[in-house]
């Protein structure tokens, strides 16, 4: 058995264990928002709920990719010198599967409405902000960016959060 076959097969088996673990955690709901595991995109990291939905959608893909890697990694060890081809093929297919389910997970996360839990965020000078925002931490009507610690709404502008509701350029989807 060549060293290359062994290394590639062991890599496939290590990836299999990782992706099977992520798949099981996502499927059971025990995978919480983090910076290392699961589908991590801006759309999925908006809230704990969007992360959970996205990863529950992706869980069967993680499990499938893990199974593919386990089989092809095992074949890579069993077939000796040419076994690296099986393991490499499994790694490529598994990455394609993970990419596909990641895209579906992001679409699922985009469909989840995000509820503003705090209500006192950047540029939260709306009339419906909670009363706990009203003291000195709440922006004045003249300066909607006061609670951002900024001199302007530049940090909020990309989210259209600083545009007045009666502004004709404020289009929400």
TAQUIMO-V950009 format. One record per residue. N is the residue number from 1. RES is the residue in three letters. D_LAST is the distance of its C-alpha to the last C-alpha in Angstrom with 2 decimals. Layout:
{{N RES D_LAST} {N RES D_LAST}}
This chain:
{{1 UNK 58.56} {2 UNK 57.08} {3 UNK 55.32} {4 UNK 52.28} {5 UNK 51.88} {6 UNK 52.24} {7 UNK 49.72} {8 UNK 47.02} {9 UNK 47.71} {10 UNK 47.59} {11 UNK 44.31} {12 UNK 42.87} {13 UNK 44.26} {14 UNK 42.89} {15 UNK 39.39} {16 UNK 39.91} {17 UNK 40.77} {18 UNK 37.76} {19 UNK 35.20} {20 UNK 36.90} {21 UNK 36.75} {22 UNK 33.06} {23 UNK 32.45} {24 UNK 34.56} {25 UNK 33.01} {26 UNK 29.45} {27 UNK 30.55} {28 UNK 32.34} {29 UNK 29.62} {30 UNK 31.92} {31 UNK 30.00} {32 UNK 28.31} {33 UNK 26.01} {34 UNK 28.32} {35 UNK 28.79} {36 UNK 31.11} {37 UNK 30.36} {38 UNK 27.55} {39 UNK 24.30} {40 UNK 23.43} {41 UNK 20.31} {42 UNK 17.80} {43 UNK 15.39} {44 UNK 18.38} {45 UNK 19.84} {46 UNK 17.08} {47 UNK 19.16} {48 UNK 22.20} {49 UNK 20.32} {50 UNK 18.09} {51 UNK 21.34} {52 UNK 23.28} {53 UNK 21.02} {54 UNK 20.79} {55 UNK 24.52} {56 UNK 25.45} {57 UNK 23.80} {58 UNK 25.71} {59 UNK 28.95} {60 UNK 30.59} {61 UNK 30.10} {62 UNK 31.72} {63 UNK 34.52} {64 UNK 35.03} {65 UNK 35.14} {66 UNK 37.57} {67 UNK 39.75} {68 UNK 39.85} {69 UNK 40.87} {70 UNK 43.49} {71 UNK 45.10} {72 UNK 45.11} {73 UNK 46.24} {74 UNK 49.06} {75 UNK 49.98} {76 UNK 49.97} {77 UNK 52.56} {78 UNK 54.58} {79 UNK 54.97} {80 UNK 56.46} {81 UNK 56.42} {82 UNK 53.81} {83 UNK 51.69} {84 UNK 49.32} {85 UNK 47.94} {86 UNK 46.86} {87 UNK 45.27} {88 UNK 43.53} {89 UNK 42.22} {90 UNK 40.87} {91 UNK 39.14} {92 UNK 37.44} {93 UNK 36.34} {94 UNK 35.12} {95 UNK 33.01} {96 UNK 31.44} {97 UNK 30.76} {98 UNK 29.21} {99 UNK 26.98} {100 UNK 25.81} {101 UNK 25.12} {102 UNK 23.43} {103 UNK 20.82} {104 UNK 20.40} {105 UNK 20.28} {106 UNK 17.48} {107 UNK 15.39} {108 UNK 16.47} {109 UNK 15.61} {110 UNK 11.98} {111 UNK 11.84} {112 UNK 13.50} {113 UNK 11.87} {114 UNK 13.64} {115 UNK 15.59} {116 UNK 16.87} {117 UNK 20.51} {118 UNK 22.19} {119 UNK 20.23} {120 UNK 22.32} {121 UNK 20.58} {122 UNK 20.26} {123 UNK 19.37} {124 UNK 19.11} {125 UNK 20.65} {126 UNK 18.54} {127 UNK 20.57} {128 UNK 19.56} {129 UNK 20.88} {130 UNK 23.84} {131 UNK 27.27} {132 UNK 28.39} {133 UNK 26.34} {134 UNK 28.16} {135 UNK 31.35} {136 UNK 31.89} {137 UNK 29.09} {138 UNK 26.42} {139 UNK 25.46} {140 UNK 26.88} {141 UNK 24.98} {142 UNK 26.40} {143 UNK 25.40} {144 UNK 22.00} {145 UNK 22.97} {146 UNK 26.25} {147 UNK 25.37} {148 UNK 24.35} {149 UNK 27.93} {150 UNK 26.86} {151 UNK 27.86} {152 UNK 24.42} {153 UNK 20.75} {154 UNK 21.05} {155 UNK 20.45} {156 UNK 17.17} {157 UNK 15.89} {158 UNK 14.37} {159 UNK 11.97} {160 UNK 11.42} {161 UNK 13.22} {162 UNK 15.96} {163 UNK 14.39} {164 UNK 15.55} {165 UNK 13.47} {166 UNK 15.40} {167 UNK 14.84} {168 UNK 13.66} {169 UNK 12.42} {170 UNK 9.90} {171 UNK 6.58} {172 UNK 3.72} {173 UNK 0.00}}
